[in-house]
Amino acid sequence: MTSKVTYNGELRTECVHLKSNSIFVTDAPVDNNGRGQAFSPTDTVATGLASCMMTMMGIKANGLEVDLKGSTASVTKHMSASPRRISKIEVELHLPKHVSDKERKILQHTADTCPVHYSLHPDIEKVITYQWDI
């Protein structure tokens, strides 16, 4: 098993990663009867895309001997109403200026082909922006 999810009532869950015992809590968003006091389940999906992209870039960067430490990603999730689902995820990555054009192309391709990107339904629009500005 990977994780255990417990429903704690009031539209909240506690998610435990079994190997590390790391925990995060989810809460339903305000626009769907929740308090919006934690990541919603769909927030974790959208954020997982950015996290996966950065992780895969980090793996590739290590092989290229490129330091990506301090890179950030801003995530914006858009929902559609009928059916209620994620309709679009925008990820804006801010990455180091010192990376060469060749390395940028390799790293962008790596991010664009990460496992979460491939796991998301093709109807979910993905808008990815790379800013080499830190």
N, C-alpha and C positions, 0 to 999 in steps of 0.2 A: 504494500500500500504506500501511497505517496503522502496522503494527508487525511485528517479527520475533521469533519465540519459538524459543529453542534449548534442547533437552533436554540438561542437563549430567550426567545420570546421578544415581543415588541419589535419585530422585523429585523432582529440582529442575529448574526451568526459569529461564532468563534472558530477560526480556521487554524489548525495546528499542523505544521510540517513535521512528520513523524521522525525523520532522521535527526533533525536539529532541535526539535521542540520550539522552534520559532512560532510566534502567534501573531495573527492579525484579526481584526474584527471588521465585519461589514455591517452596514446599516442601509436600509432602503432610502432612496433619495427623497427629498422634500416633495418633488412633483409626483411621487408614487407612494404616498401615505407614510413616509418615513420622516426621521428627524435630520437626516443628512449629516450625522455627526462622525461618520467614518466613510471609507471607501464603500461605494455600492458594488454589488457583484459585477455590473457592467463597467464600472470604473477600473476594477482589477483587470478586466480583459483588455481595455484600451491601454492601461499603464503597462500591462504585460508585453504589449507589442513594443513599446519603447525600451523596456528593460531588456527584452530579448535582442533587439537590434544592437543596443549598446554592448551587451555581453558578447555577442558574436563578433562585433567590431573589435572588442578588447582582445578576444582570442586571436583574431587575425593580426591585430596590431602588435601583439607580443612576438609573433613570428617575423614581423617586418621590423621589429625593434623600434616601434613608434610608441610614444607615451601619450595616451589619451586621458590621463588622469585630470579630473576637473571638468570634463565634458558634461554637458547637461542636455536634457530633453524636456520640452514642454509638450504636454498632451492635452488635446481638446477632443472630447467625445460628443458626438451628436446622436440624438435618439430620434426615431420615427415613431409615429403614434399607432399605426395600424398595419401590420402587427407591431406591438411595442418591441423594438430591437435597436441595436446599434446600427446606424445608417452610415456613419462616417467617422473616421478617426484621423485627426491631424496630429502629426508629430513634427516638431521643429527642434532639430539637433544643433547644438552649439559646440563646435569642435576646435582644436588647436590650429592656429594659423600656420605653424611651422611644417605641416604635413605637405609633402610634394604632390603635384597633380596626379602622378602615377599612383601613389599610395592612396590618395583620395578616391580615385576610381575603384580601386580594389576594395577599399573599406565600404564605400557606398554600395557596391554590388553585394558584398557580404551582408550588410544590414538589410538590403532589399530582398534577400533570399533567406532570412532567418526562419526558424521553425514556426514561430507564432504567425508571422506574415503568411506563410503557406497554410496554416491551420484555420485562419479566419475565412469565413464564407466569402466567395468572390463578389457578392452583392454589397459587401461593406466597402465603401469608398475609402481608400487610404491616400492621404495627402502628406507626403514626406518632404521636408525642406531641410537641406544641409547648409548650415552657416559655419564657415571656417573662420571664426572671428574671435576666438579666445586665446 
